[in-house]
Amino acid sequence: MRNKLFIFVIIALLASLIAITGTALAYSTGFDEFSSGTLAEALTVPGMTFSSTPSGNFMVVPSSFSSLTGQVLLNPVGGEVAAPALQEIEICHGSVLRIAFASPQANVMFNFATESPSGLLSVRGLYSGGQVFSQTFAGIVPGGFIFPEGVASVGATVDALELSTPDGGCFAIDNIQTGLAVLPGCDALLPIPKTAVGGTFVADAPVYWAPGELTNPLVTIAAGNSARVLGLDASGEYYKIIWGCNLLWVPKATLGPNYDAVWNGAPLPTGVVQ
């Protein structure tokens, strides 16, 4: 269980100076300051306004996840649910969570968990009403837990986000951080074993959320990109990698050693990982 990640930003500039320079305030919340059962629309987070479609469809509940701890914001459709939260939800189709920021924010990051077996969360970033960012993030099931979890990072300047699952599954979010000058490294968010090694893609690689299970929609990593390689699955056919702060799988044949000045062609790990 990892501690919650918080960024508490001390603003030293006066409001007039901020207005002149265009420097944006940074916002964060882990929802721990709110009581269970608080609806998204009733959250009072400085700099953030939450709403949902349908209205009243997301509320604060205790976490039953690994990387989402304490309280989380989840769409239970009709009432507070007991842990494990998402198991008791029958219908979440069409649920959209909107987060609006009081000022444009660069580099937004948060943890998520989904009910869907695909573990996918779709994120749209908006600025002045227009879409400036769109990406589907994939989660995986941590050992000893039930639902796929992941980290979403929005590397664009946005004034609102819209979150949903492409297959209509329920989802939860936690640990929202904004206004980061540089996104934290994955070592702050994911457990990276000391045996992990940098690898380079020698062929275009289809991405799997679990060995043999392609992401939907299909994600492909182009040859020439690099990723941290954690090890092989039990069959020896797939490497587990860190990509975009998510733990994913790719065919073994698509990866080779990284010959940059850091890794110097170090052999990729052959140990079996879960």
C-alpha positions as CSV (number, residue, x, y, z in Angstrom):
1,M,0.0,0.0,0.0
2,R,1.6,3.2,-1.0
3,N,1.0,6.5,0.7
4,K,-1.1,9.1,-1.0
5,L,0.7,11.5,-3.2
6,F,-0.1,15.1,-2.5
7,I,1.3,18.4,-3.7
8,F,0.7,21.3,-1.4
9,V,1.9,24.4,-3.2
10,I,2.8,27.5,-1.4
11,I,2.1,30.6,-3.6
12,A,4.5,33.4,-2.8
13,L,3.3,35.8,-5.5
14,L,0.5,38.3,-4.9
15,A,-2.6,37.9,-7.0
16,S,-1.8,40.9,-9.1
17,L,1.6,39.5,-9.9
18,I,0.1,36.2,-10.9
19,A,-2.3,38.0,-13.2
20,I,0.5,39.9,-14.8
21,T,2.9,37.0,-15.3
22,G,0.2,34.5,-16.2
23,T,1.5,32.0,-13.6
24,A,-1.3,29.6,-12.8
25,L,-2.1,28.3,-9.3
26,A,-1.6,24.6,-8.8
27,Y,-4.4,22.5,-7.3
28,S,-4.6,19.0,-5.7
29,T,-6.9,16.8,-3.7
30,G,-7.0,13.2,-2.5
31,F,-10.7,13.5,-1.3
32,D,-9.6,12.6,2.2
33,E,-11.0,15.9,3.5
34,F,-14.5,14.9,2.5
35,S,-17.0,12.6,4.2
36,S,-18.2,9.4,2.5
37,G,-21.3,10.1,0.5
38,T,-20.3,13.6,-0.6
39,L,-21.4,14.1,-4.2
40,A,-19.0,15.3,-6.8
41,E,-21.1,18.5,-7.3
42,A,-20.8,19.3,-3.6
43,L,-17.0,19.0,-3.4
44,T,-15.3,22.3,-2.3
45,V,-11.8,21.9,-3.7
46,P,-9.9,25.2,-4.3
47,G,-9.5,25.7,-8.0
48,M,-11.6,22.6,-9.1
49,T,-15.2,22.2,-9.8
50,F,-16.7,18.7,-10.3
51,S,-19.8,17.6,-12.1
52,S,-21.1,14.4,-13.7
53,T,-23.4,13.1,-16.3
54,P,-25.9,12.0,-15.1
55,S,-25.9,14.6,-12.4
56,G,-25.2,13.2,-8.9
57,N,-23.5,10.1,-10.3
58,F,-20.2,10.3,-8.5
59,M,-19.5,10.4,-4.8
60,V,-16.8,10.1,-2.2
61,V,-16.4,6.5,-0.8
62,P,-13.7,4.6,1.1
63,S,-11.1,3.0,-1.1
64,S,-10.7,-0.7,-1.7
65,F,-7.8,-0.3,-4.1
66,S,-4.0,-0.5,-3.9
67,S,-2.7,2.8,-5.4
68,L,-6.0,4.7,-4.5
69,T,-6.0,5.0,-0.8
70,G,-8.2,6.7,1.9
71,Q,-11.2,8.2,0.2
72,V,-11.8,8.2,-3.6
73,L,-14.3,9.7,-6.0
74,L,-16.3,6.9,-7.6
75,N,-19.5,6.5,-9.6
76,P,-21.7,4.2,-7.6
77,V,-25.0,5.1,-9.4
78,G,-27.6,5.6,-6.8
79,G,-25.9,5.4,-3.4
80,E,-22.8,4.7,-1.3
81,V,-21.4,1.2,-1.6
82,A,-19.3,-0.9,0.6
83,A,-15.9,-2.3,-0.2
84,P,-15.0,-3.8,-2.6
85,A,-16.8,-0.8,-4.0
86,L,-17.0,-1.5,-7.7
87,Q,-18.2,-5.1,-7.3
88,E,-21.7,-4.0,-6.2
89,I,-22.3,-1.7,-9.1
90,E,-24.6,-3.0,-11.8
91,I,-24.9,-0.1,-14.2
92,C,-22.4,2.6,-14.9
93,H,-22.9,3.0,-18.7
94,G,-22.7,6.6,-20.0
95,S,-21.1,8.0,-16.8
96,V,-18.9,11.0,-17.5
97,L,-17.0,13.0,-14.8
98,R,-16.0,16.6,-15.6
99,I,-13.4,18.5,-13.7
100,A,-13.2,22.2,-14.5
101,F,-10.2,24.3,-13.3
102,A,-10.3,27.9,-12.2
103,S,-7.3,28.7,-14.3
104,P,-5.6,26.8,-17.1
105,Q,-3.4,23.9,-15.8
106,A,-0.4,22.3,-17.4
107,N,0.5,18.6,-16.6
108,V,-2.4,17.1,-14.7
109,M,-2.0,13.6,-13.1
110,F,-4.2,11.3,-11.1
111,N,-4.7,7.7,-10.1
112,F,-7.6,5.7,-11.4
113,A,-9.3,2.3,-11.1
114,T,-11.9,0.7,-13.4
115,E,-14.5,-2.0,-13.3
116,S,-13.8,-3.0,-16.9
117,P,-11.7,-6.1,-17.7
118,S,-9.9,-3.9,-20.2
119,G,-8.8,-1.5,-17.5
120,L,-9.2,1.5,-19.9
121,L,-10.0,5.1,-18.9
122,S,-10.6,7.7,-21.6
123,V,-9.5,11.3,-20.8
124,R,-10.4,14.4,-22.9
125,G,-8.6,17.6,-22.2
126,L,-10.4,20.9,-23.1
127,Y,-9.2,24.5,-23.4
128,S,-11.7,27.3,-24.0
129,G,-14.3,24.7,-25.1
130,G,-12.0,23.0,-27.7
131,Q,-10.4,19.6,-27.3
132,V,-6.6,19.8,-26.9
133,F,-5.9,16.3,-25.5
134,S,-7.4,12.9,-25.9
135,Q,-5.9,9.6,-24.7
136,T,-7.0,6.3,-23.3
137,F,-5.0,5.0,-20.4
138,A,-4.7,1.3,-19.4
139,G,-4.6,-0.1,-15.9
140,I,-3.6,-3.5,-14.6
141,V,-4.8,-5.5,-11.6
142,P,-2.3,-5.2,-8.7
143,G,-1.4,-8.4,-6.9
144,G,-4.0,-9.2,-4.3
145,F,-6.6,-6.8,-5.7
146,I,-9.5,-7.1,-8.0
147,F,-9.7,-4.1,-10.4
148,P,-7.3,-2.7,-12.9
149,E,-5.5,0.5,-11.7
150,G,-3.4,3.0,-13.4
151,V,-2.0,6.5,-13.6
152,A,-3.3,9.1,-16.1
153,S,-1.0,12.0,-17.0
154,V,-2.3,14.9,-19.2
155,G,0.7,16.7,-20.7
156,A,-1.2,19.6,-22.1
157,T,-2.6,22.9,-20.9
158,V,-6.2,22.5,-20.1
159,D,-9.0,24.2,-18.3
160,A,-11.3,21.1,-18.0
161,L,-11.1,17.3,-18.2
162,E,-13.8,14.8,-19.1
163,L,-13.3,11.2,-17.9
164,S,-15.2,8.1,-19.0
165,T,-14.6,4.4,-19.8
166,P,-14.9,3.4,-23.5
167,D,-16.8,0.2,-22.6
168,G,-19.1,1.9,-20.0
169,G,-17.5,0.4,-16.9
170,C,-17.5,2.2,-13.5
171,F,-14.4,4.0,-12.4
172,A,-12.8,5.8,-9.5
173,I,-10.1,8.5,-9.3
174,D,-7.8,9.8,-6.6
175,N,-4.7,11.9,-6.0
176,I,-5.4,14.7,-8.5
177,Q,-2.4,17.0,-9.0
178,T,-2.1,19.9,-11.4
179,G,0.3,22.6,-12.5
180,L,3.4,20.4,-12.3
181,A,6.4,22.0,-13.9
182,V,7.6,18.5,-14.7
183,L,5.5,15.4,-14.3
184,P,6.9,13.2,-11.4
185,G,8.8,10.2,-12.6
186,C,7.1,6.8,-12.5
187,D,9.3,5.8,-9.7
188,A,7.2,8.0,-7.5
189,L,4.0,6.2,-8.6
190,L,4.9,2.6,-9.4
191,P,7.0,0.0,-7.7
192,I,10.0,-0.5,-10.0
193,P,12.2,-3.5,-9.1
194,K,15.9,-3.0,-9.0
195,T,16.2,-5.7,-11.7
196,A,14.3,-3.5,-14.3
197,V,16.3,-2.6,-17.4
198,G,15.9,-0.1,-20.2
199,G,14.9,-1.6,-23.5
200,T,14.4,-0.4,-27.0
201,F,11.6,-1.5,-29.4
202,V,13.0,-3.2,-32.4
203,A,9.6,-3.6,-34.1
204,D,6.2,-2.0,-33.7
205,A,4.6,-3.5,-30.6
206,P,0.9,-4.1,-30.0
207,V,0.1,-3.4,-26.4
208,Y,-1.6,-5.9,-24.1
209,W,-3.3,-5.1,-20.7
210,A,-2.5,-8.7,-19.7
211,P,-0.6,-11.4,-21.5
212,G,-2.6,-12.4,-24.6
213,E,-5.2,-9.7,-23.9
214,L,-4.9,-6.8,-26.4
215,T,-6.0,-3.3,-25.3
216,N,-9.3,-2.1,-26.9
217,P,-8.9,0.2,-28.7
218,L,-5.6,-1.2,-29.8
219,V,-2.5,0.7,-28.8
220,T,0.8,0.3,-30.7
221,I,4.2,1.4,-29.6
222,A,6.4,2.4,-32.6
223,A,9.8,0.9,-33.1
224,G,12.6,3.1,-31.8
225,N,10.9,4.0,-28.6
226,S,12.3,3.0,-25.2
227,A,10.7,1.6,-22.1
228,R,11.6,0.1,-18.7
229,V,11.4,-3.7,-18.9
230,L,10.4,-5.5,-15.7
231,G,10.5,-9.2,-16.8
232,L,8.7,-11.9,-18.6
233,D,5.3,-13.6,-18.1
234,A,5.1,-17.3,-17.2
235,S,4.9,-18.3,-20.9
236,G,8.1,-16.4,-21.8
237,E,6.2,-14.7,-24.7
238,Y,5.5,-11.2,-23.3
239,Y,7.6,-8.6,-21.6
240,K,6.0,-6.5,-18.8
241,I,7.0,-2.8,-19.3
242,I,6.4,0.6,-17.9
243,W,4.9,2.9,-20.5
244,G,3.4,6.3,-19.8
245,C,3.4,5.4,-16.1
246,N,1.4,2.3,-16.7
247,L,2.3,-1.4,-16.4
248,L,1.6,-3.1,-19.7
249,W,2.7,-6.1,-21.8
250,V,4.2,-6.4,-25.2
251,P,5.5,-9.4,-27.3
252,K,9.0,-10.4,-26.4
253,A,10.2,-10.3,-29.9
254,T,9.5,-6.5,-30.2
255,L,12.0,-5.5,-27.5
256,G,15.8,-5.5,-27.5
257,P,18.6,-4.0,-25.3
258,N,19.0,-0.2,-25.1
259,Y,22.5,0.9,-26.2
260,D,22.3,4.4,-24.9
261,A,24.8,5.9,-22.4
262,V,22.7,4.8,-19.5
263,W,22.0,1.2,-20.2
264,N,24.9,0.4,-22.6
265,G,23.2,-2.7,-24.1
266,A,22.4,-4.3,-20.7
267,P,20.6,-7.7,-21.2
268,L,16.8,-7.5,-20.6
269,P,15.6,-9.3,-17.5
270,T,14.4,-12.9,-17.9
271,G,12.8,-13.4,-14.5
272,V,9.1,-14.2,-14.4
273,V,6.9,-11.3,-13.1
274,Q,3.2,-11.1,-12.4
